[in-house]
Amino acid sequence: MTERFDILIVGAGPAGIAAAVTAAAAGKRVGLVDDNPAAGGQIWRSVDAQPVAARTWLAKLAASPIVRFQGWRIVDSPSLGVLRAEGNRGCRDLVYNQMVLATGARERFLPFPGWTLPNVMGAGGLDAMVRGGLPIAGKRVVVAGTGPLLLAVAAHLARRGAKIVAICEQAPLRRFVPFLRSLLGEPAKVMQGIEYALSTFGAKISTGCWPVAAGGGEVLETVTLRQGKWQREERCDYLACGFHLVPNLELPALMKCRIHDGFVEVDHLQETSISGVFCAGEPTGIGGVEMALLEGEIAGLAASGKVNEANKLARRRSRRLGFVRALTAVTELDPRLKELAEDATLVCRCEDVSCGRMREHASWREAKLHTRCGMGPCQGRVCGAASEFLFGWDSGSILSSVRPPLYPVQVSSLDHPDKLTYQGDSIEQISMLTSKEIE
Amino acid sequence: MSKPARIRLLVNGVPITVAPGTTVACAILIAGIPARRSVTGEPRGPLCGMGICFECRATIDDAPHQRTCQLLCAEGMEVGTS
């Protein structure tokens, strides 16, 4: 089954929503594909304590004539102009004239002894679990890693009644002076920071501090934290640990969009190296929600042919790039974090491949061929970013191993007729679902 | 039709009751068992919470390898961990 769109958008986080709403307002037939149960992406997950911007944009999305594929994931790009999506009941081809990649970012996970124990999660990972119904009141939580997400997560969990035992930021304190200076042009972020600080009042924030080991039998019981030459053990129920964000580049890489320095290359109108293919949000640079919304709007306008309006917003975007650079600088990983993984520590969690075995190899490709690292169901989404840091393997070579299907698929999806049978039907003949999700 | 106040499902045959909107991964965590065993037998639970890491995968109503963090609990659902 095939559907045709003027503009197809992949990802229903802030960037994708902004692009979809903007393009629909311009009168385009818009499709929006997202693999989560609800729109909002990772940052606007669940209705709990949504910021005003989230409520506003989600309301606009609900009121716009957009065909939504919620709970569908893109598994292949068989040719330019077609994406193949898989849902719970099978597979379908989505045909587009122009598209917007708004695939968002994931957390970078770094291996240390015990990191595979149940209840050791990402910082955003634990937050997502709590928003997904995990009771956290009264639980002892250590939040660790790097980046502003740590404070956001700690604040949210504290409001839900968690006992935040410690917040450990790997960056040294001195790095925060230039970072705070970059916030001067971002009043919304300053207010957010103050709110986080108030919510987590009482939790000790340690800088230059990170977990060196997680202990427990079948489940996490303790975390050992190191700060300089000091080391201490904390009893806890959850360790929420993420080392900032890495963009989801699998689809842009499969489509052969030019990727530079770990991010999708775009022009001032968010267009990638492929004409008619736009990219917005974290895949173009980790810049946070306001930047994602702005880029989404620019992409939506540009893809709709509204170049003048897009240009105006593009000037606003360029003024925000200072914050993106400051965020990159403050979250730069301390090289000592490379020493956390011991020879026996697993790096690839799908195939249980240890750091010692992977270290013997000169490249990602060689390690894959000899150890099966990165060849399990996650296809290197976790161990790829870790290996890049641990072993200095080039991110370009890791991305060059991306192959369809982008995710493990049902056998019936592999059997999908690999041809475009969509001919003759006009756009009007396709049932238009307004604000209704296709199951 | 109003949503039921609580949703009942089975995790490895054990009845669990959760609020509407709860993900299956959370139901498994509430049940207090690992979502899966790794290829060398280690217990594993959710890591990323966003459908990337595949650590929370389990069998749902006979469909294996479902990413439980991206699926909501439904009345009468049967979840099986390996």
Chai-1 contact restraints between the chains, C-beta under 6 A:
chainA,res_idxA,chainB,res_idxB,connection_type,confidence,min_distance_angstrom,max_distance_angstrom,comment,restraint_id
A,D35,B,G51,contact,1.0,0.0,6.0,A-B,restraint_1
A,N36,B,Q70,contact,1.0,0.0,6.0,A-B,restraint_2
A,P37,B,L72,contact,1.0,0.0,6.0,A-B,restraint_3
A,Q42,B,M50,contact,1.0,0.0,6.0,A-B,restraint_4
A,R106,B,I52,contact,1.0,0.0,6.0,A-B,restraint_5
A,T116,B,E42,contact,1.0,0.0,6.0,A-B,restraint_6
A,P118,B,P34,contact,1.0,0.0,6.0,A-B,restraint_7
A,P118,B,P43,contact,1.0,0.0,6.0,A-B,restraint_8
A,P118,B,G45,contact,1.0,0.0,6.0,A-B,restraint_9
A,M121,B,L47,contact,1.0,0.0,6.0,A-B,restraint_10
A,G122,B,C48,contact,1.0,0.0,6.0,A-B,restraint_11
A,G125,B,L47,contact,1.0,0.0,6.0,A-B,restraint_12
A,G125,B,C48,contact,1.0,0.0,6.0,A-B,restraint_13
A,G125,B,G49,contact,1.0,0.0,6.0,A-B,restraint_14
A,A128,B,G49,contact,1.0,0.0,6.0,A-B,restraint_15
A,A128,B,M50,contact,1.0,0.0,6.0,A-B,restraint_16
A,M129,B,C26,contact,1.0,0.0,6.0,A-B,restraint_17
A,M129,B,G49,contact,1.0,0.0,6.0,A-B,restraint_18
A,G132,B,T23,contact,1.0,0.0,6.0,A-B,restraint_19
A,G132,B,C26,contact,1.0,0.0,6.0,A-B,restraint_20
A,G133,B,V18,contact,1.0,0.0,6.0,A-B,restraint_21
A,G133,B,A19,contact,1.0,0.0,6.0,A-B,restraint_22
A,G133,B,T22,contact,1.0,0.0,6.0,A-B,restraint_23
A,G133,B,C26,contact,1.0,0.0,6.0,A-B,restraint_24
A,L134,B,C26,contact,1.0,0.0,6.0,A-B,restraint_25
A,L134,B,L29,contact,1.0,0.0,6.0,A-B,restraint_26
A,E218,B,P43,contact,1.0,0.0,6.0,A-B,restraint_27
A,D352,B,S38,contact,1.0,0.0,6.0,A-B,restraint_28
A,D352,B,V39,contact,1.0,0.0,6.0,A-B,restraint_29
A,D352,B,T40,contact,1.0,0.0,6.0,A-B,restraint_30
A,P377,B,F54,contact,1.0,0.0,6.0,A-B,restraint_31
A,C378,B,C53,contact,1.0,0.0,6.0,A-B,restraint_32
A,C378,B,F54,contact,1.0,0.0,6.0,A-B,restraint_33
A,R381,B,I52,contact,1.0,0.0,6.0,A-B,restraint_34
A,V382,B,C53,contact,1.0,0.0,6.0,A-B,restraint_35
